[in-house]
Amino acid sequence: MHEPGKQFLAWLSNPGWPGHCIALLAGTMSTLSLTPFGLWPLGLLSVALLYTGVQQLNPQQAFWRGWAWGLGLFASGASWVYVSIHVHGHAHPLLAGLLTAGFVSGLGLVFALMTWTWARWLRPEASGWLSLFAFSALWVLQELFRGWFLTGFPWLYHGYAHTDTWLAGWAPIGSVWLLSLLSVFTACLLTRVWAWRRQPLQLALATGLMAAIWLGGLGLGQVQWTQPHSQPVSVALIQADVPQSQKWDPEYIDNSLARYRDMSYAVAGVDLIVWSETAVPVLQSHAQAFVQTMADNLRAEGSQLITGIPADEYADERLHIYNAITVAGAADQTYRKHKLVPFGEFVPLEDWLRGLIAFFDLPMSSFSRGGIDQPPLLAAGQRLAPYICYEVVYPHFAARLAAKSDLLITISNDSWFGRSLGPLQHLQMARMRALESGRWMLRGTNNGVTALIDPQGRITQQIPQFEQASLVGEVQPYQGLTPWLRWRSWPLAAVIGSILLLSLIQRRRQT
């Protein structure tokens, strides 16, 4: 190896700030593997650098190396929260910057915990096959934890980088988490190729296993796990492009509703017309006359309206307001959002934080949580699995409703994130849900990206962001269960648990 290469490897493998800086840049490269960049080989390189960089570190050193990598990932891939805090939360730029820095730094601790656990409890003394499997399994465990802890932040999973690669064929088997496992394992395996160059058996085994993973994904991509049934459904998704600054302004509400009304009448005649999240920015009890009139008029043209609306009801002697999606004019056809966004839809430690800054008093940030066991919506003779905004990023949660449905529908208002990466990343996650379930996805948003997504996760039609337009097309209802919908995460959890247990036992024997 040339001298510069040796120096780089020394920086990467040893403790100290040069290795941490490399890890920081490597985490940033992982963001480049995701949409809209799609440079997925950089994601493999990113993981390979982290894996190599923690092989010789003690637990404390590995903690900081993992934190640097996580900081690079979230600072580059999730710093769009600044837009919500500063632009829509009206926080001073300095305060918004500090809150964003605290947010991404805190998320980086998840990777710090992962690499500390690796160095303290799991890393075999002799690097080999078990090391590769164990690091990959621990990575997925980290993603599972991150999707659960403190209501979860299931963003920037490594498997999303492979929505359009051969590995995508594995998604109906084990969801995005299986893609993460296989891609991280691939990255770790690539770090051993040079070391095994004089070991033909090891090199052949590595080559064969990698071919099985990637060619297997290509082959599985040709399998049709679900089957079409009934006739196609014609749909129109209304992207009204209502400015976020005016959405909840009482003086602008009539204007906003008129925009939705006129755009809907222009496409009347399709089976389903879909409005975005909280398209009706008025409590359901107060907007009943408008919504019922729209439903009646559109029904006369052969169309059924689905809209986002704040649903309200009195229970326990107080008013509860839910972020909801409803089939207009249909009794008991309202879904109330279960997975709420912290600070956007509810405020943790509300008694302490309310009133401190404007960000903690955003409009409609006091939503109640809907039940976990709600049925699909019934519209146009089909069962629709409804997801409101953030809910579509939870693989296990989304699978529960998808298994009972013929079509998937998600409505969102990504105006909170402006022209950042956030809305595009959100779209990629919706694509993965369609791929995992083998069903069409209708994605209706206020200002983009509004799209129709087929069962292979491909976008068939879309409207550009920040345009007022209607998307008219057809979707095909599907029935049947993919392996992921049938068994969820149990098989994957069993594999991960077995690998980690074996690694823990091996480590204890060596110490």
Buried (B, 14 or more C-beta within 10 A) or exposed (E): EEEEEEEBEEBBBEBEEBBBEBBBBBBBBBBBBBBEBBEBEBBBBBBBBBBBBBBBBEBEBBBBBBBBBBBBBBBBBBBBBBBBBBBBBEBEEEBBBEBBBEBBBBBBBBBBBBBBBBBBBBBBEEBEBBBBBBBBBBBBBBBBEBBEEEBBBBBBBBBBBBBBBBBBBBBBBBBBBBBBBBBBBBBBBBBBEEEBEEEEEBBEEBEEBBEEBBEBBEEBBEEEBBEBEEEEBBBBBBBBBBEBEEBBBEEBBEEBBEBBBEBBBEBBEBBBBBBBBBBBBBBBEEBBEBBEEBBEBBBEEEBBBBBBBBBBEEEEEEEBBBBBBBBBBBEEBBBBBBBBBBBBBBBEEEEEBEEEBEBBBBEBBBBBBBEEEBBBBBBBEBBBBBBBBBBBBBBBBBBBBBBEBBBBBBBBBBBBBBEBBBBBBBBBBBBBBBBBBBBBBBBBBBBBBBBBBBBBBBBEBBBEBEEEBBBBBBBBBBBBBBBBBBBBBEBBBEBBEEBBEBBEEBBEEEE
